[in-house]
Amino acid sequence: MREGPTFGTVFTIEMDPRTAVFVPRGVGNSYQTLEDATTYSYLVNEHWRPGTTYPALNLADETAAIAWPIPLSESEISEKDKTTPRLADVVPMKPLKTLIVGALGQLGRALQADFPDADVVDLVEGAKDGVLDVSDPAQVAEFAWHDYQLVLNAAAYTAVDKAETTEGRRAAWAANAAAPATLARVATEHRLTLVHYSTDYVFDGTAELHTEDERYSPLGVYGQTKAAGDIAVATTPRHYIVRTSWVIGEGRNFVRTMQQLAADGISPTVVDDQVGRLTFTADLSRATRHLLDQGAPYGIYNVQGSGPRTSWAQLAKEVFRLSGRDPGEVTPVTTQQYVEGREGISPRPANGVLDLSKIQATGFTPADHLEQLRDYCESDRP
Ligand SMILES: NC(=O)c1ccc[n+]([C@@H]2O[C@H](COP(=O)([O-])OP(=O)(O)OC[C@H]3O[C@@H](n4cnc5c(N)ncnc54)[C@H](OP(=O)(O)O)[C@@H]3O)[C@@H](O)[C@H]2O)c1
């Protein structure tokens, strides 16, 4: 009864006590008992739910033409079964769906392009399928998880410095740790796949190259909450944790800020002792699609732009150059110099370069981050 090429396919079997049949979701089943005192028993992995329409087929349907051993005219049929539709009138059962959570963020918007049939929700109004605050247990409890087989969790509290404030700390723990833990529980209960996104900020940045199995050592509140979220997500059997860094997409981000400063004639000071590589959301979304399409083993995968490691100051200079400003207008400073006289700056890892060999071994080639930066700056301006 499922939508697709097997819709309407019939399979029959004469059973005895030595046989059990697994009936997958969306496959209708019916039976006749051929002897008195026969027991026909079901073991179920999901119960009937009120408010859900299940497709049903008339036992006498001419297209399916089931060869009932006892003619239907001689068998007992319930009133309900007499009213079920012919195959031509059956509404096929839809496949289970994909849900994008945090769909209005930078990554959420890119995921929407690669998963066009997905349902999309966000914390605030504006997403096609409404509001879902994943840190609100009541909203999560009410949500129709039964309809989904895949959840892409692009929701996060990403204001790194604000996370160090009293209010920000609470919000960051709710969105980055408690919410993924809730989603992991949901994923286990409903046997769905959960894709979650992590960050190089779960490390202190002392390693030259961050591999997937490096131990957590976050410096600030944001990194601490993200590490807690990773640990929670890893408890559900079907999970991908995509670890990334310096995300650039549609929305507010470092490159947009530098373009704006360049356009406004401002000459900024930018830190030069934190190195990493940019990750463009289109590439991150493409990697997500790749892992799922390949059926790659569950676990953690680093995904970041390839190419040379660069500092924030080097990137700012490149944005200035691409904006037609003199890169010399960007003054490189140390983190120490930058934070002096500024309140509430969170500590950040000095090195955010991720080892890409695991994702590359699955057949995915991350694009060069500086080439993508050029395309990004040329195609769109603030
Ligand atoms: N940005 C980076 O540089 C970076 C680096 C490494 C890893 N990451 C990770 O990559 C992922 C995507 O980041 P991004 O840059 O796309 O973030 P983003 O632009 O800040 O988007 C996050 C989205 O999640 C929503 N959201 C926040 N709390 C939520 C909640 N409780 N329930 C539902 N939605 C909620 C936000 O809504 P509001 O805007 O209304 O709050 C926003 O639309 C995150 O897991 C992030 O930690 C990001």
The ligand as a Tripos MOL2 file, in Angstrom:
@<TRIPOS>MOLECULE
LIG
   48    52     1     0     0
SMALL
NO_CHARGES

@<TRIPOS>ATOM
      1 N1         28.4640   29.1320   12.8910 N.am      1 LIG1
      2 C1         29.6410   28.5230   13.0200 C.2       1 LIG1
      3 O1         30.6840   29.1170   12.7870 O.2       1 LIG1
      4 C2         29.7070   27.0700   13.4410 C.ar      1 LIG1
      5 C3         30.9650   26.4910   13.6150 C.ar      1 LIG1
      6 C4         31.0400   25.1370   13.9550 C.ar      1 LIG1
      7 C5         29.8760   24.4200   14.1420 C.ar      1 LIG1
      8 N2         28.6620   25.0370   14.0060 N.ar      1 LIG1
      9 C6         27.4780   24.2380   14.2380 C.3       1 LIG1
     10 O2         26.7890   24.0990   13.0070 O.3       1 LIG1
     11 C7         25.3920   24.0480   13.2510 C.3       1 LIG1
     12 C8         24.6660   25.1010   12.4330 C.3       1 LIG1
     13 O3         25.1670   26.3820   12.7610 O.3       1 LIG1
     14 P1         24.6500   27.7240   12.0350 P.3       1 LIG1
     15 O4         25.8140   28.5970   11.8230 O.co2     1 LIG1
     16 O5         23.7800   27.3580   10.8980 O.co2     1 LIG1
     17 O6         23.7650   28.3450   13.2320 O.3       1 LIG1
     18 P2         22.7020   29.5360   13.1860 P.3       1 LIG1
     19 O7         22.7980   30.2730   11.8990 O.co2     1 LIG1
     20 O8         22.8450   30.2670   14.4870 O.co2     1 LIG1
     21 O9         21.3220   28.7380   13.1630 O.3       1 LIG1
     22 C9         20.8310   28.0290   14.2430 C.3       1 LIG1
     23 C10        19.3180   27.9930   14.1140 C.3       1 LIG1
     24 O10        18.8000   27.2140   15.1930 O.3       1 LIG1
     25 C11        17.7110   27.9210   15.7660 C.3       1 LIG1
     26 N3         17.5310   27.5260   17.1540 N.ar      1 LIG1
     27 C12        18.2360   27.9550   18.2390 C.ar      1 LIG1
     28 N4         17.7690   27.3590   19.3440 N.ar      1 LIG1
     29 C13        16.7740   26.5240   18.9580 C.ar      1 LIG1
     30 C14        15.8670   25.6650   19.6360 C.ar      1 LIG1
     31 N5         15.9290   25.5290   20.9770 N.pl3     1 LIG1
     32 N6         14.9340   24.9790   18.9210 N.ar      1 LIG1
     33 C15        14.8700   25.1260   17.5760 C.ar      1 LIG1
     34 N7         15.6840   25.9270   16.8720 N.ar      1 LIG1
     35 C16        16.6180   26.6330   17.5530 C.ar      1 LIG1
     36 C17        18.1020   29.3670   15.6370 C.3       1 LIG1
     37 O11        16.9760   30.2030   15.7880 O.3       1 LIG1
     38 P3         17.2260   31.7430   16.3070 P.3       1 LIG1
     39 O12        18.0920   32.4000   15.2790 O.co2     1 LIG1
     40 O13        15.8490   32.2960   16.3900 O.co2     1 LIG1
     41 O14        17.9070   31.6190   17.6420 O.co2     1 LIG1
     42 C18        18.6700   29.3720   14.2160 C.3       1 LIG1
     43 O15        17.6460   29.5040   13.2340 O.3       1 LIG1
     44 C19        25.2340   24.2010   14.7770 C.3       1 LIG1
     45 O16        25.1540   22.9260   15.3780 O.3       1 LIG1
     46 C20        26.5120   24.8860   15.1910 C.3       1 LIG1
     47 O17        26.8320   24.6360   16.5510 O.3       1 LIG1
     48 C21        28.5560   26.3530   13.6320 C.ar      1 LIG1
@<TRIPOS>BOND
     1     1     2 1
     2     2     3 2
     3     2     4 1
     4     4     5 ar
     5     4    48 ar
     6     5     6 ar
     7     6     7 ar
     8     7     8 ar
     9     8     9 1
    10     8    48 ar
    11     9    10 1
    12     9    46 1
    13    10    11 1
    14    11    12 1
    15    11    44 1
    16    12    13 1
    17    13    14 1
    18    14    15 2
    19    14    16 1
    20    14    17 1
    21    17    18 1
    22    18    19 2
    23    18    20 1
    24    18    21 1
    25    21    22 1
    26    22    23 1
    27    23    24 1
    28    23    42 1
    29    24    25 1
    30    25    26 1
    31    25    36 1
    32    26    27 ar
    33    26    35 ar
    34    27    28 ar
    35    28    29 ar
    36    29    30 ar
    37    29    35 ar
    38    30    31 1
    39    30    32 ar
    40    32    33 ar
    41    33    34 ar
    42    34    35 ar
    43    36    37 1
    44    36    42 1
    45    37    38 1
    46    38    39 2
    47    38    40 1
    48    38    41 1
    49    42    43 1
    50    44    45 1
    51    44    46 1
    52    46    47 1
@<TRIPOS>SUBSTRUCTURE
     1 LIG1         1 GROUP 0 **** ****
